[in-house]
Amino acid sequence: MKEWHIRHKIFHQIFKDMDLGDDLSKEIIIEEHDEDSIVKRALQYPQIQTKELYYPGKSFCVAIIYAKLLEKHFKEDFYDSLNDERLLYENDPYFIPYNKAKSTYDRILSEFDWDLFENLNKASENFNKTCEYFDKEFLLHEDTRMFAPTK
């Protein structure tokens, strides 16, 4: 099992009964399933703050963010992570791995603003929350790193 899988599992076992700020029942959800809308919303998510969450566009974007951060922090292959069924810990019903939606992902990836990872102050609040949640979920954040397995 990869280190990030272990960290992911530890986090979800420890915090499974806690409100982690990702309860979708507290959000305004709008579903848009045509490919053009998915691509549009996935590209807007990191840059434009909205009070609504647009699915599955948000899920595509979050998967890309997670795959990029796994590459950065754990030296994982970006596309291997994007293909991993457990990338979003099986708790996002809209998540589709890369190999099952390649054309949609490729459209998003070709226009994705990668500079946002280095310039978080230019990113939307939602993008920043996703990055912070990643840090917590993978035991990199100051609030969760004490649970990280030692090497």
C-alpha positions as CSV (number, residue, x, y, z in Angstrom):
1,M,0.0,0.0,0.0
2,K,1.3,3.4,-0.9
3,E,2.2,5.9,1.8
4,W,-0.6,8.3,0.7
5,H,-3.2,5.5,0.8
6,I,-2.1,4.7,4.4
7,R,-2.3,8.4,5.4
8,H,-5.7,8.7,3.7
9,K,-7.0,5.7,5.5
10,I,-5.7,6.8,8.9
11,F,-7.3,10.3,8.5
12,H,-10.7,8.8,7.6
13,Q,-10.6,6.3,10.4
14,I,-9.8,8.9,13.0
15,F,-12.2,11.6,11.8
16,K,-15.0,9.4,10.4
17,D,-17.7,10.7,12.9
18,M,-16.6,14.4,12.8
19,D,-17.9,17.3,10.8
20,L,-14.9,18.1,8.6
21,G,-16.5,21.0,6.8
22,D,-17.3,18.9,3.7
23,D,-21.0,18.1,4.4
24,L,-22.7,18.6,1.1
25,S,-26.1,18.7,2.7
26,K,-25.1,22.2,3.9
27,E,-24.3,23.4,0.3
28,I,-26.3,24.5,-2.7
29,I,-25.6,21.8,-5.3
30,I,-26.3,22.2,-9.0
31,E,-25.8,19.2,-11.3
32,E,-24.7,19.8,-14.9
33,H,-23.9,16.7,-16.8
34,D,-23.1,17.8,-20.4
35,E,-19.3,17.8,-21.1
36,D,-19.1,21.5,-22.0
37,S,-20.6,22.5,-18.7
38,I,-18.4,20.1,-16.8
39,V,-15.3,21.5,-18.4
40,K,-16.5,25.1,-17.8
41,R,-17.3,24.5,-14.1
42,A,-14.1,22.6,-13.5
43,L,-12.0,25.4,-14.9
44,Q,-14.0,28.0,-13.0
45,Y,-13.8,26.3,-9.6
46,P,-10.2,27.3,-8.9
47,Q,-10.6,30.9,-10.0
48,I,-14.2,32.0,-9.4
49,Q,-15.8,31.8,-6.0
50,T,-19.5,30.8,-6.1
51,K,-22.0,30.1,-3.3
52,E,-23.2,27.0,-5.3
53,L,-21.1,23.9,-6.0
54,Y,-21.4,22.6,-9.6
55,Y,-21.2,18.8,-9.9
56,P,-19.6,16.9,-11.5
57,G,-17.4,19.8,-12.6
58,K,-16.2,20.3,-9.1
59,S,-15.3,16.6,-8.7
60,F,-13.2,16.7,-11.9
61,C,-11.3,19.7,-10.6
62,V,-10.8,18.4,-7.1
63,A,-9.4,15.1,-8.6
64,I,-7.0,17.1,-10.6
65,I,-5.9,19.2,-7.6
66,Y,-5.5,16.0,-5.5
67,A,-3.5,14.3,-8.2
68,K,-1.2,17.3,-8.6
69,L,-0.7,17.6,-4.8
70,L,0.1,13.9,-4.6
71,E,2.7,14.4,-7.3
72,K,4.1,17.4,-5.4
73,H,4.1,15.9,-1.9
74,F,4.5,12.2,-2.5
75,K,6.2,12.0,-5.9
76,E,3.3,10.1,-7.3
77,D,2.7,9.9,-11.1
78,F,-0.1,12.4,-11.8
79,Y,-2.1,10.1,-14.2
80,D,-1.7,7.1,-11.9
81,S,-3.3,9.1,-9.1
82,L,-6.0,10.4,-11.4
83,N,-6.8,6.8,-12.3
84,D,-7.0,5.6,-8.7
85,E,-10.5,4.8,-7.7
86,R,-9.6,5.8,-4.1
87,L,-8.2,9.2,-5.0
88,L,-11.2,10.9,-3.3
89,Y,-11.6,8.1,-0.7
90,E,-14.7,6.8,-2.4
91,N,-16.8,9.6,-0.7
92,D,-17.4,11.7,-3.8
93,P,-20.3,10.1,-5.8
94,Y,-19.5,12.2,-8.8
95,F,-15.8,11.2,-9.1
96,I,-14.8,9.5,-12.3
97,P,-11.2,8.2,-12.8
98,Y,-9.2,9.6,-15.7
99,N,-9.4,6.4,-17.8
100,K,-13.2,6.5,-17.8
101,A,-13.5,10.2,-18.8
102,K,-10.3,10.9,-20.7
103,S,-11.6,13.4,-23.2
104,T,-13.3,15.5,-20.5
105,Y,-10.1,15.4,-18.3
106,D,-7.9,16.2,-21.3
107,R,-10.0,19.3,-22.1
108,I,-9.8,20.5,-18.5
109,L,-6.1,19.8,-18.2
110,S,-5.2,21.6,-21.4
111,E,-6.6,24.9,-20.0
112,F,-6.0,24.4,-16.3
113,D,-4.2,27.3,-14.6
114,W,-1.3,25.4,-12.9
115,D,0.2,28.7,-11.6
116,L,-2.5,28.8,-8.9
117,F,-0.7,26.2,-6.9
118,E,2.2,28.7,-6.5
119,N,-0.1,31.7,-6.2
120,L,-2.8,30.7,-3.8
121,N,-3.8,34.4,-3.2
122,K,-5.0,34.4,-6.9
123,A,-7.2,31.4,-6.4
124,S,-10.8,31.1,-5.3
125,E,-11.6,30.4,-1.6
126,N,-12.9,27.0,-2.7
127,F,-9.6,26.1,-4.3
128,N,-7.8,27.2,-1.2
129,K,-10.2,25.1,1.0
130,T,-9.6,22.1,-1.2
131,C,-5.8,22.4,-0.9
132,E,-6.1,22.9,2.9
133,Y,-8.4,19.9,3.1
134,F,-5.9,17.8,1.1
135,D,-3.2,18.8,3.6
136,K,-5.4,17.7,6.5
137,E,-6.5,14.5,4.8
138,F,-3.0,13.4,4.0
139,L,-1.7,14.3,7.4
140,L,0.5,17.2,6.2
141,H,-1.4,20.0,8.0
142,E,-0.3,21.2,11.4
143,D,-3.6,20.0,12.9
144,T,-3.2,16.4,11.6
145,R,0.5,15.7,11.0
146,M,0.8,14.1,14.5
147,F,-1.2,11.2,13.1
148,A,1.3,10.5,10.2
149,P,3.0,7.2,10.3
150,T,6.8,7.4,11.0
151,K,9.2,6.1,8.5
